[in-house]
Amino acid sequence: MQRLTLFVLISSLLALSACNTVKGVGQDLQKAGSAIEGAAKK
């Protein structure tokens, strides 16, 4: 569980660093939140 959470956080940071617009950052954060929520439900 900790590895999955760490992977999601690192992936999110990489995705955010590649994002150029505010709208894109919002979408990336939403996807990361959904991934964390899904992992927490398991």
Secondary structure as the mmCIF struct_conf table of DSSP 4:
data_model
#
loop_
_struct_conf.conf_type_id
_struct_conf.id
_struct_conf.beg_label_comp_id
_struct_conf.beg_label_asym_id
_struct_conf.beg_label_seq_id
_struct_conf.end_label_comp_id
_struct_conf.end_label_asym_id
_struct_conf.end_label_seq_id
HELX_RH_AL_P HELX_RH_AL_P1 GLN A 2 ALA A 18
BEND BEND1 THR A 21 THR A 21
HELX_RH_AL_P HELX_RH_AL_P2 VAL A 22 LYS A 41
#
